[in-house]
């Protein structure tokens, strides 16, 4: 380690470069990716419904793409939930972050409403 204070300050500035990333846009892209994963999941579920008497061949054929889509959706939702509040806290594209969080809450509300019907 160097005892030079300017070198120490430069290394600390270099470590904090993530503060200047466009967190609002990252949250918005992640929210749109979560919506795209939801649309892909709808198509995969529709494709997995086979003919009566076919067995579960259609479900087995779409099992891996469904799991990949579910994993991508989980990553997109988690990244939106991290990047959105971070953008609001650091004041980086706050409007995009608010819009991303609203889109994500609508997505979670639409996917959670059928679950409430199952509990009743």
C-alpha positions as CSV (number, residue, x, y, z in Angstrom):
1,X,0.0,0.0,0.0
2,X,1.2,3.5,-0.8
3,X,1.3,6.2,1.8
4,X,0.5,8.8,-0.8
5,X,-2.9,10.4,0.1
6,X,-3.6,11.2,-3.6
7,X,-3.1,7.6,-4.7
8,X,-5.3,6.4,-1.8
9,X,-8.1,8.9,-2.8
10,X,-7.8,7.8,-6.5
11,X,-8.1,4.1,-5.5
12,X,-11.2,4.9,-3.4
13,X,-12.8,6.9,-6.3
14,X,-12.1,3.9,-8.6
15,X,-13.9,1.5,-6.2
16,X,-17.0,3.8,-6.1
17,X,-17.6,4.0,-9.8
18,X,-20.8,1.9,-9.4
19,X,-22.5,5.0,-7.8
20,X,-22.5,6.6,-11.3
21,X,-24.1,3.8,-13.1
22,X,-27.5,4.4,-14.7
23,X,-29.5,2.6,-12.0
24,X,-32.9,3.8,-13.1
25,X,-32.4,2.5,-16.6
26,X,-31.1,-0.8,-15.3
27,X,-34.2,-1.1,-13.2
28,X,-36.4,-0.3,-16.2
29,X,-34.7,-2.9,-18.4
30,X,-35.0,-5.5,-15.6
31,X,-38.7,-4.7,-15.2
32,X,-39.3,-5.0,-18.9
33,X,-37.3,-8.3,-18.9
34,X,-39.6,-9.6,-16.2
35,X,-42.6,-8.8,-18.3
36,X,-41.0,-10.6,-21.3
37,X,-40.4,-13.6,-19.1
38,X,-44.0,-13.6,-18.1
39,X,-45.1,-13.5,-21.7
40,X,-42.7,-16.3,-22.6
41,X,-44.1,-18.3,-19.7
42,X,-47.6,-17.9,-20.9
43,X,-46.6,-19.2,-24.4
44,X,-44.7,-22.1,-22.8
45,X,-47.7,-23.1,-20.7
46,X,-50.0,-22.9,-23.7
47,X,-47.5,-25.0,-25.7
48,X,-47.3,-27.6,-22.9
49,X,-51.0,-28.4,-23.0
50,X,-51.1,-31.5,-25.2
51,X,-53.9,-33.5,-26.7
52,X,-56.0,-35.7,-24.4
53,X,-54.5,-39.2,-24.1
54,X,-51.1,-37.9,-25.1
55,X,-49.7,-38.3,-21.7
56,X,-47.2,-35.8,-20.4
57,X,-44.9,-35.6,-23.4
58,X,-45.7,-32.0,-24.1
59,X,-45.1,-31.0,-20.5
60,X,-41.8,-32.9,-20.5
61,X,-40.7,-31.1,-23.7
62,X,-41.3,-27.7,-22.3
63,X,-40.0,-28.3,-18.8
64,X,-36.5,-27.1,-19.3
65,X,-37.5,-23.9,-21.2
66,X,-40.0,-23.2,-18.4
67,X,-37.3,-23.6,-15.7
68,X,-34.9,-21.3,-17.6
69,X,-37.6,-18.7,-18.1
70,X,-38.5,-18.9,-14.4
71,X,-34.9,-18.5,-13.4
72,X,-34.5,-15.5,-15.8
73,X,-37.6,-13.9,-14.3
74,X,-36.3,-14.4,-10.8
75,X,-33.0,-12.7,-11.7
76,X,-34.9,-9.8,-13.5
77,X,-37.2,-9.3,-10.5
78,X,-34.4,-9.4,-8.0
79,X,-32.2,-7.0,-10.1
80,X,-35.2,-4.6,-10.5
81,X,-35.8,-4.7,-6.7
82,X,-32.2,-3.9,-6.1
83,X,-31.6,-1.3,-8.8
84,X,-34.9,0.6,-8.3
85,X,-34.4,1.7,-4.7
86,X,-30.7,2.2,-5.4
87,X,-31.6,4.6,-8.2
88,X,-34.0,6.5,-5.9
89,X,-31.4,6.6,-3.1
90,X,-28.5,7.8,-5.4
91,X,-30.8,10.1,-7.4
92,X,-29.9,8.4,-10.7
93,X,-32.8,8.4,-13.2
94,X,-35.5,8.5,-10.5
95,X,-38.3,8.7,-13.0
96,X,-37.3,5.5,-14.8
97,X,-36.8,3.8,-11.4
98,X,-40.3,4.8,-10.3
99,X,-41.8,3.6,-13.6
100,X,-39.9,0.3,-13.3
101,X,-41.1,-0.3,-9.8
102,X,-44.7,0.5,-10.8
103,X,-44.4,-2.0,-13.8
104,X,-43.0,-4.6,-11.5
105,X,-45.7,-4.1,-8.9
106,X,-48.4,-4.5,-11.5
107,X,-46.7,-7.7,-12.8
108,X,-46.6,-9.1,-9.3
109,X,-50.2,-8.0,-8.6
110,X,-51.4,-9.7,-11.8
111,X,-49.5,-12.9,-11.1
112,X,-50.6,-12.9,-7.4
113,X,-54.3,-12.3,-7.9
114,X,-55.0,-15.9,-9.2
115,X,-53.2,-17.2,-6.1
116,X,-55.7,-15.4,-3.9
117,X,-58.5,-17.1,-5.8
118,X,-56.9,-20.5,-5.1
119,X,-56.8,-19.8,-1.4
120,X,-60.5,-18.9,-1.1
